[in-house]
Structures are given as C-alpha cells and as structure tokens.
Amino acid sequence: MIRAYAALVVAFGLSAVIHARPLILVGQDYESDFTDVDPNLDVMRPLARALQEVRAADTVIWSQGDPLISTLIQAGAIKWVEKPKLADLAKAAQELRAQHVLLCKATVSGLTVKAVVTLYDNRGARSLWSDTANTAVVTGDLLDRESTAITIGNTWCQKLMQGPLKADGGAVIRNPDPGDPAITPSVRTPIDKEPLANGLKALEEGRPVEAVALLRDAVDADPTSEEARLALVRALKAAGKPFLAAQEAARAVSLIPNSAGLLLAAADAWMEGGLTDQAFELARQALAQDSKNANALALLGDLYLGRLDITKAIEYYDQALLVREDPEFLYRRSQARAMQENFAGATADMTRAKELGLSTDPVVVLRRYAGTARMMDAVFISLTTGARNLLAEAKTFPDQEGLNRRAVAFVNRCAAFAGYVEMLAPPEKHAASHRQRGLAVNLLLQASVTLQRYCQNRESESPDDANLLQIEASREYAGAQKQFQAELSTK
C-alpha cells in the first residue's frame, strides 16, 4: 500500500512537471443541520471536472471514491472526515505535493443558491482568491440542481483561469520539486482492467468505499452499462451516501431512460434519504413503463406506509404479491398488517415469508429491522393509548354495558401483538433493545389482563394495579427506544 501511495504521488508530481499544470485538491464544506431535505449542492465535482477539462489544473477531490484520497487513507497518511476542515485538506495537499487547496460550500433554500469558494496555498495559511455565486437554473417551478452545480463550477473555472491560474499573469504558481531522482518513474500502480467485476467483489465483501472507486471507473469505461450504474448506486448506498446514490441514479436515467431498474434504484435512494416526493415520482415513472413492475408496486407500498396510509400501502403490497410472491414483500405487508392491528394476517405473512426463504444476510436484516422498529413503536403507542382510555372508562363507569367484552377484545389484541413481536428475529446489533421491547409488550399484556379481571369481577384494587403495570410498560418501552438509538451509533 505504501509503495502504491508513493507511486501515485510521484506520478502526479511528474504529470504536473510535464504539463506545467498545478495540482489542486478540491474539497467541500457541508451543512449538517437538516432533517428531511439535504440543503447541500455538490459543486466540488463539477468545479474539479471543469478545471481538468480545460487543462487549467490537475485535480483531486476530497472523496473516499477518489483513488488518491483512498490510497492516502489506507496508507495511514491522512484520516477521513465527512466534513473536512481547511487543516484536513492542507494535510492531504502536502502529502500529494499539491500546490493549492480549493475549498467550496454551496447550499440551497427553495430556489435560492448560496455558494462560495476560496483558493489557498497548500498549507492553508494564505487565501489567494475567493468568489461567491448565487446562480440558479430553474426548470418550471423547480431548481435544476445538477445544471446549477455545473454552471457554478464552470463560472468559477473561468474566473480562476482569468485570475490566479492565468497562464500569462495573475498569481505565480510553481510546480513542485519532482523529488528524489532515486525514485524511478517506472514504479507504477497497475490499472485495474476489470473494474466492474472487482467493484462487485468489493461490494459483496463489505468494502463499499473501495467498490465506489472501482465502479466509477466501470461507469466511465461504459457509460451505458446498466449493470455498472446499478452497482455504483448500491455501493454509494452501502457507503451511507443515499443522496449521492440518488443523484447518480438520476444521471443514469437521463442516459438510459427506459431502465425501470435505475428508476427504482433512484427512488429507493431518495426514500432512504427522506425525500419521498422524488421517490414517489420515480416509482410512478417505473409503473408507467411497466404496470406489472412488482418492485415499483412494493416501493409505493413502502412510501404509503411511511406516510401512515396503511390501507393504501397494503393495496400496493397486494398488487406486488400478485405479480410475484416475494418473501421481502410479504415481510413488509406483515409490518403494515401489524400496524393495522391485524395480527393474524401479519403472522401468516411472516410465516410464509420465512417458508419462501426470507434473507438472513446480516446487512439485509439490519436494514429491514429499522422499518420493524418503526412499526413496533406505532403499534405500542396505539395500544397504550387504548389501555389508558379503557382504564379511565372502567374506573369512571364500572357498570357500563359491554365493558367486559371490550376488555376481553383488548386482551386478545395485546396477546396477538406480544406473539407477533416474539416471532421477529432482530439483528444481533439490536438484540438487547428488542428483548426490552418484548418485556414492555408483555407488561402491557399483564396490564390488560388485570383490567379485564376487574371488569369481570369488580376487584377494587385491580384498576390501580393495571394502571401501574401500564405505566411500567411505557417506561420500559421508552428505555428500549433509548437503547435502540445507542445501538445505532455503535459499529
């Protein structure tokens, strides 16, 4: 790895000497305070690409997908951070023997764009040039994010060429010393001739960052390869970059417009990133191309479930299962039925999903459980609300007609939910919080049984006992939710 790192640095240093172009590290500062919508606009890549295309500079971007940055990280020369400071970029620039650092930031609010870029020396000690931009390319009533980013990148490129990167004037930019002549230029990093196969292998082996770099090469080699583009989207999602995955899939769709697979990949990534409106639109586009697309139908079921329109969600899961009986579709319909408190149907779906070979892959199970946890939270809240209301009625109107029958029905609901929770197989990471959720559900079941006994026998202390059990169940469940959040932050 150290030899590969040295070879890459020497190769870039020699390139700068031969072509008389500076080497610039381009990085972007990201806004991290947001919920449903990512306000950041990726201008780093368009700017770096523009500088490279007009031969104004050789560029490296602060990305784990960039081969040089990836090599530096693996060699231990730098540490990776998602939101780099100027010092982080300067450290990498010096390791690369780059002359300059370009640090940019761009945010979007509605149709308003605020972007700023600054050129520094390679130590980050001196600002050489800066510029701001608020250009917005609007199509209809929507901001065209990609066109806006490209426009800003090209504008900054031209300004840099007229200023600090001007060949016959402006700031003096010196090429680095090529280094110790004892290092022979013949030491080279071999070019990967099979980036798609090796990228897929890296993805399967749990090395998503390496997979992204390889699969970008595969896409560059064959831009119309649907397989390569889908694999790159998967790798970006596996690396925890849903917005980049969605943008990559959207770009692919513009080149391969009839690919329902790419449309669904983009929709799924938008949904994972919380941008459900974009996901809805792409899922509908996929169905317009093929009304029997089972994946698109199931995705719409997921989207409606996320909006708590459970009836609509189940309708789409039903349609998807008519096209293809898939264990994942059954699992998702099982969750929807559980949220509807149709525990018999939920249990039947879960049993059938396991019979068909529901995936036990740890990555799949972990991702699937996030939706399961949301389902359990919604049902538990519904049942505890029902328990409190029934307790209040029993204490205020103990002789009310039909109260015992309703209490028996409530006991059955709690027992069915407890049985369903017991069927669920949590990932190892969330085993502790799942056990605690199960304990809370069983405490709620005991509360309902105690209440039903009071409704049947009028035992004077039973309402208070039921209330205490219900309160303890709620406390236990709140503890389970806190434990679940702590587990999310662990590797």
Secondary structure, DSSP 8 states (H G I E B T S, - for coil): -HHHHHHHHHHHHHHHHHHT--EEEEEE------SSS--B---HHHHHHHHHHTTS-EEEESSTTSHHHHHHHHHTSS---SS--HHHHHHHHHHHT-SEEEEEEEEEETTEEEEEEEEEETTS--EEEEEEE----EETTEE-HHHHHHHHHHHHHHHHHHTTT-TTSSS---------TTS-TT------S-HHHHHHHHHHTT-HHHHHHHHHHHHHH-TT-HHHHHHHHHHHHHTT-HHHHHHHHHHHHHHSTT-HHHHHHHHHHHHHTT-HHHHHHHHHHHHHH-TT-HHHHHHHHHHHHHTT-HHHHHHHHHHHHHH---HHHHHHHHHHHHHTT-HHHHHHHHHHHHHTT----HHHHHHHHHHHHHHHHHHHHHHHHHHHHHHHHHHH-TT-TTHHHHHHHHHHHHHHHHHHHHH----GGGHHHHHHHHHHHHHHHHHHHHHHHHHHH--TTHHHHHHHHHHHHHHHHHHHHHHHHHHHT--
